[in-house]
Amino acid sequence: MRLSRYFLPVLKETPKEAEIISHQLMLRAGMIKQQAAGSYTWLPLGFKVLNKVVRIIEEEQNRSGAIQLLMPTVQSADLWKESGRYDAYGKEMLRIEDRHERQMLFGPTNEEMITDVFRTYVRSYKDLPLNLYHIQWKFRDEVRPRFGTMRSREFLMKDAYSFDLDEAGARAAFYRMFVAYLRTFRRMGLTGIPMRADTGPIGGDLSYEFHVLADTGESQVYLHKDLAGKTIPPIDTDYRGDLKPIFDDWTSLFAATDEMTDEAGFKAAVPEDKQLSARGIEVGHIFYFGTKYSEPMKATVTGPDGKDVLVQMGSYGIGPSRLVPAIIEAFHDEAGIVWPVSVAPFEAVVINLKVGDAESDTASIKLYGELQAAGIDALYDDRDQGAGGKFATADLIGIPYQLIMPAARLKEGMAEIKHRKSGERETLPIGDAVKKLVALIVPQRLDTI
């Protein structure tokens, strides 16, 4: 993509309404535009990052055995009345009527709808286990939407729903998704820390939130220090085998929000030299809730003995539109965003410092084309603008590697690579630049762990 033809409305000043760094940088980097309270347009750069986050989520969901579908955003109130949650959910649910005065709602979650899909088509235990997921926009009428897309009213959500014949199968599904979440966040450069959590209006008795540590996090969290740097063991690509030991290993170390424990309890449970009290951003939540929805909605299958059995269920949510600012909170500096390669809007940018000069233009266009041919997601800054402005833009939008083409160096057959994360610059022959960038970028895509 040539930057001169791209839509990138960057801002020099920080908007006054932005309270936290991720909101400030998403506005300044031209990633989002606020349309109303808690409602945003995702501009091209932001949408590109969002799509990369979604792709990683989809890959890990598919790898775990979940199957993707797509459900409507507007749901019938009848399903929610059937489950008993229509009145219990509260004012966060946006209730509406269609022209026929039928009660509808803008879905805040999809347990009822997916249960209805299941009971319509699945009849036998032989069709289990089953895990269905979708990625869909949702709406919750927050009292005070704030922090940009971190806490917005309209948001993108991945929600998966598992169906099993018995509790043992349902808990196995829970452990499989637990591990899928660890992998998902790690591929984005994050350590997702699982914390025992309240089930809230979703219900059930087994619930874990995944938090990313950040100074601006909304929750006070307490955790064993060893969790922050814990690594994920190699896992079969199809998540086969017993994953409970991994679940037990991660959850054996203390981690909880202030809603689930107090500081005194934390200090009694964790050795003093291993205590970490911090702020956390919730980026995912998984539940096992048994027959909470299958029982009132009569979602059964015929068991091996020919009798009807209520299916055991779980649900698993990740907020992609919340993950984007969470990643920024974790990775930024004074100059702007510092994207991990796996979610960066562009992996490298070719910066032509003398647009209009035949030698500079030829060399820059050639390297840009070679990067594309090598499979690198590249941007070409071909704007007729000063070097300072080009460097500032590249730093602000956080592209991991800058391939700089100084006119004086080009005459010597040399170019420069700037590493956005460290600020390090290295000079190398132009002929080696693409090979070097490929060697730097490809291993950091974290396609496998």
Sequence and secondary structure as in RCSB ss.txt:
>XXXX:A:sequence
MRLSRYFLPVLKETPKEAEIISHQLMLRAGMIKQQAAGSYTWLPLGFKVLNKVVRIIEEEQNRSGAIQLLMPTVQ
SADLWKESGRYDAYGKEMLRIEDRHERQMLFGPTNEEMITDVFRTYVRSYKDLPLNLYHIQWKFRDEVRPRFGTM
RSREFLMKDAYSFDLDEAGARAAFYRMFVAYLRTFRRMGLTGIPMRADTGPIGGDLSYEFHVLADTGESQVYLHK
DLAGKTIPPIDTDYRGDLKPIFDDWTSLFAATDEMTDEAGFKAAVPEDKQLSARGIEVGHIFYFGTKYSEPMKAT
VTGPDGKDVLVQMGSYGIGPSRLVPAIIEAFHDEAGIVWPVSVAPFEAVVINLKVGDAESDTASIKLYGELQAAG
IDALYDDRDQGAGGKFATADLIGIPYQLIMPAARLKEGMAEIKHRKSGERETLPIGDAVKKLVALIVPQRLDTI
>XXXX:A:secstr
 BGGGS     SS  TT  SHHHHHHHHTT EEEEETTEEEE HHHHHHHHHHHHHHHHHHHHTT EE    SEE
EHHHHHHHT TTTS TTSEEEE TT  EEEE S  HHHHHHHHHHH  BGGG SEEEEEEEEEE   SS BTGGG
B SEEEEEEEEEEESSHHHHHHHHHHHHHHHHHHHHHTT   EEEE   GGG  SEEEEEEEE TT SEEEEEEH
HHHT       TT  S  HHHHHHHHTS EEETTT  HHHHHHHS GGGEEEEEEEEEEEEEEEETTTTTTTT E
EE TTS EEE EEEEEEE HHHHHHHHHHHSEETTEE   GGG S SEEEEESSTT HHHHHHHHHHHHHHHHTT
  EEEE  S  HHHHHHHHHHHT SEEEEE HHHHTTTEEEEEETTT  EEEEEHHHHHHHHHHHHGGGG S  
